[in-house]
Amino acid sequence: MTTATLSTALDQGLEHVEPAAVTADAVKSGTTSVTPPVASPAPRGPSLGERLGGFMRRVIPPFLGLALVLGVWALVAMKSADFPGPGKTFDAAVVLFSDPFYSNGPNDQGIGWNILASLKRVAVGFGVAALVGIPLGFIIGRFAFMNAMLEPIISLLRPVSPLAWLPIGLMVFKAADPASTWTIFICSIWPMILNTAQGVQRVPQDYLNVARVLNLSEFRIITKILFPSVLPYMLTGIRLSIGTAWLVIVAAEMLTGGVGIGFWVWDEWNNLKVEHILIAIFVIGIVGLLLEYLLLLIARRFSYGAN
C-alpha cells in the first residue's frame, strides 16, 4: 500500500490502522512501504441461546418456588373448608384494593391508610433511633472508657423482647400511638449502636496515627477518617434495624389497637375474614421487601465499589 493509497483509505473513514512499518531498504532508496493494517476482531456479544439460557435460569427457580407455595396452599384449602384457597383470596384482594383508601370512621379504614399509619410509626421510631444510636456507636467505638461503661448495659437490655417494652411506653406516654413508636425505637437502636461501634473499632490504626501526626481535631477525624470507613457497617446496622422495626410494629399494633396494619389483621380475625389475613401477610412481606431493597440500593450507592 503506497502513501497515496493510505491517504485515500483515511479519507474513506478507516478508523483503526496499524502503525506503518518502514524498512531500512525503503529509507535508503527514498521510498516507503506500509504494511497492510491488521483489523482487530470485533467483540462478540452473547448469543441468543446464551441470553435465553441466562433468562431462564433467573426466571424458572422463582417461578417454581411460587408454584410450590400455591400448590401447598391449594392442598391445605382443599382439606379445610374454613381456609380460603388462592382463588378466593385473589378475588378478595381485587375487591380490597379497588378502594384501599376509604374511610368510614376511625375504626373502619381501608388497607392503604393502615399501611401508611404503620409506616409513619416505623419512620418516626426508626429515625429517632438513628439519631441516637449512630452517634452513640461512634462514641462507644472511639473511646474505650465509654465502651467499658455502656457495654454491660447494652448486653443486658439488647436480648429483651421489644414487646416487653410496650407496657412501659403505655405507662409513660398514656397513649397507644407513642407507645408503639417507643417500641420501634427500642428495637431499632441496638443494631445501629453495635454495627457502628464495630466499624469504628476496625478502622486501621495507621489512619489514626496519621491524624495524630497532622494534629487533626476530633471533629475532622470523625468526618474525614472514621465516617467514610464506618459507613458500610453503619448501613448494615440500618438495614437490620428497619427489618426488625417492620416486624415489631405489626405485633405492637395488635396489642395497642388504632389504625395500622397490625390492628387491621387482628380486626379481620375478629370478623373471621381469613382471606384478608392472608392478603395482609403478603402485603407485610412485600412492604418489608421493598424497604430492605431500598436500603440495599442506598448501601450500594455509598459502597467503595460504586465509583
Buried (B, 14 or more C-beta within 10 A) or exposed (E): BEEEEBEEBEEEEEEEBEEEEEEEEEEEEEEBBBEEBEEEEEEEEEEEEEEEEEEEEEEEEEEEEEEEEEEEBEEEBEEEEEBBBBEBBEEBBEEBEEEBEEEEEEEEBBBBBBBBBBBBBBBBBBBBBBEBBBBBBBBBBBEEEBBEEBEEEBEEEBEEEBBEBBEEBBEEBEEBBBBBBBBBBBBBBBBBBBBBBBBBBEBEEEBBEEBEEEEBEEEEBBEEBBBEBBBBBBBBBBBBBBBBBBBBBBBBBBBBBBBBBBBBBBBBBEEEBBBBBBBBEEBBEEBBEEBBEEBEEEBEEEEEEEE
